Amino acid sequence: MTREATPQADFDAIIIGSGITGGWAAKELTGRGLKVAMIERGRPVIHGEDYGAETLAPWDYEWRGLGDPGIDPAGMSRIPLGIAGLTGVSERVQTPGVAPFLVDPRDFPYQTEGDQPFHWTRGYQLGGKSLAWGRKSFRWSDLDFGANARDGHGVDWPIRYADVAPWYDMVERFIGVAGSSEGLPQLPDGEFLPAIPLNAVEQAFKEKIEEQFPGRKLIPSRVANLTQDRPEQGRTRCQSRNICARGCSFGAYFSSLSGTLPVAEATGRLTTLTNSRAVRIDHDPATGRATGVRVLDTLTRATRTLTARTIFVCAGSFNSVGLLMNSTSEAHPRGIGNGHDMLGRYLMDHAGGVQVQAMVPGYLDRNYEGFRPTNNIIPRFKNLDGADRELLRGYCIAFDAARLGWEAAAFGPGVGAAYKRRARERGPWRLRFNVFAEVLPDAQNRLTLDPVLRDEDGQPQFRIKLDFGANERALVADAIEESVRMAEAFGAIVTQRPGLNPRLSGTIHEMGGARMGHDPRTSVLNGFNQVHDMLNVFVTDGACMASSAWQNPSLTYMALTARATAHAVDRLQSGTL
Amino acid sequence: MNPVPAALSPNRRKMLATMVAAITTAALPPIALAQSVEPVFAPGLRRFLDAFTDTIIPPTETPGAVSAGVPAYLLKLVGRTGALDTFVAACAAISTYLDNAGGGDFTRSSAAIREDLLARLDAQAMTGRHDSRPGNGAASDPDHETYLLLKSLVAWTYFTSQAGGSEHLRFEQVFGPYVPDVPLAADWVNYTNETILGQ
């Protein structure tokens, strides 16, 4: 292992960021023989050893995990909105350590614009946000890759499913995805480990809605939690704790630290620099090629330049865009890949934050054991032919049924011994439908650099504008209506139904800003994630996305990264990069 | 029960409600610990707090609220949040309410009478709602609202204490593979660490 070794002046490749795509770039590039430097702005984290909050209980903390109320007088969350999407469905009482791998936004300031202030969730440490991701791993289909061309929103993707399918295979085989094969054209099957099964009420609900609503399916989420041991990777199957975001010393969920980085390090060709922030990409005006990366040591404040033949930008969507934007020069006065002012535009997320709840009569003799680290989904069922011009694209509904726990009784009616005893007893079953809608590409949703304000490292702060539009609101409204219909068809009693125009929130799936496309005049990246006008710079994280689809995106990011690394190595070996 | 004027102003109720909502519904991470000092509390009000919390959660085969340290923790918490005055006023309001309702000193009443008084207040305050926390419906009476805020704090503090969370409830972390469908065991006890967002 060469972690923290002094880097040599010349690498075959520099990877900026060690998160879910940086880890894949490191594994693939070193595996193909390249000498690689990986730059991570955050602190080092050792898999297992640094998961100190993993087993703590609320009472292990002076403030029960709420944070010091003397510092947060109003007790308001230090976690950006959307944390539930990161941590699964059930970690409220496990708040101690719920977010040891997410930054406090007050330490890393940014500005927002628009009607819906964007809450930016980040993970600055070795492994990045892969330590705290939601782990849902869904393939896209040609319904998604062809959507922009079909309805004219955004630019056409330069790739289709067939281009990515073998890379999906490869990624799924390595990370381990629990899931079920369903034969759905809108959600291609993959190479799955046994699925995390439905409980009794979920199974009954599945049978009911699939009978009563032809074309709809309820399936277990496809999730990167092992349901079989992986001794060759030192990983053990999921222990049903549902505290993944604290780090898992079993290695049961995939992260850069549990999966890709150990393989890259084993090659002896990886140099990892933590507390090192890439502040600009340098290039040679004579060749137009990138030559290296200027790196700020965030501890000593010293700056140095690392050189390489190719650069993989995997800093996380917005940070990758900002880095390109900040890499100005005479030849690129608005930043690399930004001659047309497309860089930073067409930011996307998924529209969510809306939940329908319903109580289920009966099934009181049925139970389950363990805390499942995910839920289930009702995959997109609307507009599957893409022909609907009133309601573009689609949505999925994350769904679960669970028995209420102690909180229902503790905050319910009563006092005394009977009230206290009820907190020990299983409550009734409740259904939850979480809406998750595609966001159309919109040029007005954009990231820019603030001309005045600086961040913690003296770099320009980001200004982020990411609003949801009429189509997203229509999709969410439709999803609410359909959720209510399905709940009532099952005989459940709806107890929470959002209003006609609910407040939406993002789902920590920020993407876009450096979209792929055929045409260098309207896109930043080509079909292999190369910057059109600087081909030895690859951007393979979510910044590359030309549309958002309705699926969780990380699996696609990983597949695109693996695909781009193969292309880069081929071109390097042939001398054409 | 004779209604009495609310001793807690609307602004103070709002402040307390904000704190209770944040504590009992938010998911917050740990941050650096700081020194805290239990504030001075008038003996009479401390006696009320002991009686109030132990009536809501009495000792049974598992510790009650006082044994679990609920009153002391609440004082420490509100001392740190800067809401001590508001909390004291809230306790005073409910103490007065219960004294009037029972025709005497609530804290010196028998356990059975205290439970009866609180049960009646609780039933009135919970009318039309299923959750005591802020944001789950408006109480029709200011004292009812104050009571629900205090009860929410007591409940949260007890069930996240070691006694409440690991003796009255269970706290376990490693289960092995998820088992999706089993009969509900007759001796089932809820887990502290199985929580459900949005409840």
Interface residues (C-beta under 8 A of the other chain):
Chain A: A53 T55 A57 P58 W59 Y61 E62 W63 R64 G65 L66 G67 D68 P69 G70 I71 D72 P73 A74 G75 M76 S77 R78 I79 I83 A84 T87 V89 S90 E91 R92 V93 Q94 T95 P96 G97 V98 A99 P100 L102 D104 I196 P197 L198 N199 A200 E202 Q203 T227 R237 C238 Q239 S240 R241 I243 Q355 Q357 L364 D365 R366 N367 Y368 E369 G370 F371 R372 A402 L404 G405 W406 E407 A408 A410 F411 G412 P413 G414 V415 G416 A417 Y419 K420 R421 A423 R424 E425 R426 R430 R432 Q496
Chain B: T18 M19 A22 I23 T24 T25 A26 A27 L28 P29 P30 I31 A32 L33 A34 S36 T55 I56 I57 P58 T60 T62 L77 R80 T81 G82 E115 L118 A119 D122 A123 M126 H130 D131 S132 R133 N136 K151 S152 A155 W156 Y158 F159 T160 S161 Q162 G165 S166 H168 L169 F171 Q173 V174 F175 G176 P177 Y178 V179 P180 D181 V182 P183 L184 A185 W188 V189 N190 Y191 T192 N193 E194 T195 I196 L197 G198 Q199
